[in-house]
Amino acid sequence: MKTTLLLSLCLFPLVVSTVSCREKGPAEKAGESVDKSVEKVKDTIDPKGPLEKAGKKVDNALDK
C-alpha cells in the first residue's frame, strides 16, 4: 500500500507535465513575447558579442 502511494506520488508530476506541455496557452505566448521584447531592449543597451549571438541563434533554432 505504501509503495503504491509513493510510486503514484512520484509519477504524478511526470504525467501532469506531459499532458500540460502539448500546447502553449495565450498567457504563455504573451509571456514569451514580453521576454523577447525585454531581451531586445537589453541587447540595445548592452550589445552581445559574436559568441553570445551565435548561442542565441542555436537556442532559437532548437526552440528553447
C-alpha positions as CSV (number, residue, x, y, z in Angstrom):
1,M,0.0,0.0,0.0
2,K,2.8,2.5,0.9
3,T,4.8,1.5,-2.1
4,T,1.8,2.1,-4.4
5,L,1.1,5.5,-2.8
6,L,4.7,6.5,-3.0
7,L,5.0,5.4,-6.6
8,S,1.9,7.3,-7.7
9,L,3.1,10.5,-5.9
10,C,6.4,10.3,-7.7
11,L,4.8,9.7,-11.1
12,F,2.0,12.3,-10.9
13,P,4.2,15.3,-11.7
14,L,5.6,13.5,-14.8
15,V,2.1,12.7,-16.1
16,V,0.8,16.2,-15.4
17,S,3.8,17.9,-17.1
18,T,3.5,15.6,-20.2
19,V,-0.2,16.4,-20.6
20,S,0.1,20.1,-19.9
21,C,3.1,20.7,-22.2
22,R,1.4,19.9,-25.5
23,E,0.0,23.4,-26.4
24,K,1.0,26.8,-25.3
25,G,-1.8,28.9,-23.9
26,P,-2.3,32.6,-24.5
27,A,-0.7,33.6,-21.3
28,E,2.5,31.6,-22.1
29,K,2.6,33.1,-25.6
30,A,2.2,36.6,-24.2
31,G,4.9,35.9,-21.6
32,E,7.3,34.8,-24.3
33,S,6.6,37.9,-26.3
34,V,7.4,40.0,-23.3
35,D,10.6,38.1,-22.7
36,K,11.7,38.6,-26.3
37,S,10.9,42.4,-26.1
38,V,12.9,42.7,-22.9
39,E,15.8,40.8,-24.4
40,K,15.8,43.2,-27.4
41,V,15.9,46.2,-25.1
42,K,18.7,44.6,-23.1
43,D,20.7,43.9,-26.3
44,T,20.3,47.6,-27.4
45,I,21.7,48.8,-24.1
46,D,24.4,46.2,-23.7
47,P,25.1,44.5,-27.1
48,K,26.1,40.9,-27.2
49,G,29.4,39.6,-28.5
50,P,29.6,37.3,-31.5
51,L,29.6,34.1,-29.4
52,E,26.6,35.1,-27.5
53,K,24.8,35.9,-30.7
54,A,25.7,32.5,-32.1
55,G,24.5,30.8,-29.0
56,K,21.2,32.7,-29.1
57,K,20.7,31.6,-32.7
58,V,21.3,28.0,-31.8
59,D,18.8,28.3,-28.9
60,N,16.2,29.8,-31.2
61,A,16.8,27.1,-33.8
62,L,16.2,24.4,-31.1
63,D,13.2,26.4,-29.8
64,K,14.4,26.9,-26.3
